[in-house]
């Protein structure tokens, strides 16, 4: 896995540089610079818009008492897409825009879920539960800090 990561982090910049040089030779330096800046700005705006939409979906699903699994995966993919879009380059911008498109993101999500399921079945990925889901308590669980700074917790009368 580490070798694959090193390979991606080494080869991607070389490909990006080659593509940017080719674009500069086909057009001009100013056009290439404009493309880089425009895709960064437009991509960041689109990632923000999609991210806010997914955040609203996550909040809605949680209010309905459902776990927002697909929405959380979408949020993670949108975060990756935003990072790719603000990285200068043609290849990273293309991948970032493809992730932002809901149709292609849904296909990628299916692949990601299949990959995660396989890794979990192989025992390579484990999820641990720290605290269960449930109603919000009036009092914190034993050993936890107080929910708010109450006078009886501070040992004074609450006046400053």
C-alpha positions in Angstrom: 0.0 0.0 0.0 2.8 2.4 0.9 4.5 1.6 -2.5 1.2 2.4 -4.3 0.9 5.7 -2.5 4.5 6.7 -3.2 4.0 5.8 -6.9 0.8 7.9 -7.1 2.5 10.9 -5.4 5.5 10.6 -7.7 3.8 9.9 -11.0 0.9 12.3 -10.7 3.0 15.5 -10.6 5.0 14.3 -13.6 1.8 13.7 -15.6 0.4 17.1 -14.5 3.6 18.9 -15.5 3.6 17.2 -18.9 -0.1 18.1 -19.5 0.5 21.7 -18.4 3.5 22.0 -20.7 1.4 20.6 -23.6 -1.5 23.0 -22.9 1.0 25.9 -22.8 2.5 24.9 -26.2 -1.0 24.5 -27.7 -2.3 27.9 -26.3 -0.1 30.3 -24.3 1.2 30.7 -20.8 -1.5 33.2 -20.0 -4.2 30.8 -21.1 -2.8 28.0 -19.1 -2.5 30.1 -16.1 -6.1 31.3 -16.6 -7.3 27.7 -16.9 -5.5 26.7 -13.7 -7.0 29.7 -11.7 -10.5 29.3 -13.2 -10.7 25.6 -12.4 -9.5 26.2 -8.9 -12.0 29.0 -8.2 -15.0 27.3 -10.0 -14.1 23.9 -8.4 -13.8 25.3 -4.9 -17.2 27.0 -5.3 -18.8 23.8 -6.7 -17.3 21.7 -3.9 -18.6 24.2 -1.3 -22.1 24.1 -2.8 -22.2 20.3 -3.0 -20.7 20.0 0.5 -23.4 22.2 1.9 -26.1 20.2 0.1 -24.6 16.9 1.5 -24.3 18.5 5.0 -28.0 19.3 4.8 -28.8 15.7 3.8 -26.7 14.4 6.7 -28.5 16.6 9.2 -31.9 15.6 7.8 -31.1 11.9 8.0 -29.9 12.2 11.5 -33.0 14.1 12.6 -35.0 11.3 11.1 -33.0 8.8 13.3 -31.2 7.2 10.3 -27.5 6.7 10.0 -26.2 8.9 7.1 -23.8 6.3 5.7 -24.0 7.2 2.0 -24.1 10.9 2.8 -21.0 10.6 4.9 -19.2 8.9 2.1 -20.4 11.6 -0.3 -19.0 14.2 2.1 -15.6 12.6 2.2 -15.5 12.3 -1.6 -16.5 16.0 -1.9 -13.7 16.9 0.5 -11.2 14.9 -1.7 -12.7 16.5 -4.8 -12.2 20.0 -3.4 -8.6 19.2 -2.5 -8.0 17.9 -6.1 -9.6 21.0 -7.6 -7.5 23.5 -5.8 -4.4 21.6 -6.7 -3.0 23.0 -10.0 -3.2 20.5 -12.8 -5.4 19.1 -15.5 -5.6 15.5 -14.4 -6.4 16.4 -10.7 -9.0 18.9 -11.9 -10.7 16.3 -14.2 -10.8 13.7 -11.4 -12.1 16.4 -9.0 -14.9 17.5 -11.3 -15.9 13.9 -12.0 -16.2 13.3 -8.2 -18.4 16.4 -7.8 -20.9 15.2 -10.4 -23.6 13.4 -8.5 -24.0 10.6 -11.1 -20.3 9.7 -11.2 -20.0 10.2 -7.4 -22.8 7.6 -6.9 -21.0 5.1 -9.1 -17.8 5.8 -7.2 -19.6 5.5 -3.9 -20.8 2.0 -4.9 -17.3 1.0 -5.7 -16.0 2.4 -2.4 -18.7 0.6 -0.4 -17.8 -2.7 -2.2 -14.1 -2.1 -1.5 -14.8 -1.3 2.2 -17.1 -4.3 2.6 -14.4 -6.6 1.1 -11.7 -5.1 3.4 -14.0 -5.6 6.4 -14.7 -9.2 5.5 -10.9 -9.8 5.1 -10.4 -8.2 8.5 -8.2 -5.5 7.2 -10.6 -2.7 8.2 -12.3 -2.6 11.6 -14.7 -0.1 13.1 -14.9 0.4 16.8 -17.9 1.9 18.6 -17.0 4.2 21.5 -20.5 5.3 22.5 -23.8 4.1 21.3 -26.5 6.2 19.6 -29.4 7.2 21.7 -31.4 10.0 23.1 -29.6 13.1 24.4 -29.2 12.7 28.2 -29.9 15.4 30.8 -26.9 14.1 32.7 -23.5 13.0 31.3 -22.5 9.3 31.6 -20.5 8.4 34.7 -17.0 9.7 34.6 -17.7 12.2 31.8 -17.2 16.0 32.3 -20.4 18.0 33.0 -22.6 19.0 30.1 -22.4 22.6 31.0 -20.7 24.9 33.5 -23.2 24.9 36.3 -22.6 26.7 39.6 -22.8 23.4 41.6 -20.1 21.9 39.3 -17.8 24.9 39.9 -18.3 25.0 43.6 -19.4 28.6 43.7 -22.7 30.5 43.5 -22.4 31.2 39.8 -21.7 34.9 40.0 -18.6 36.4 38.4 
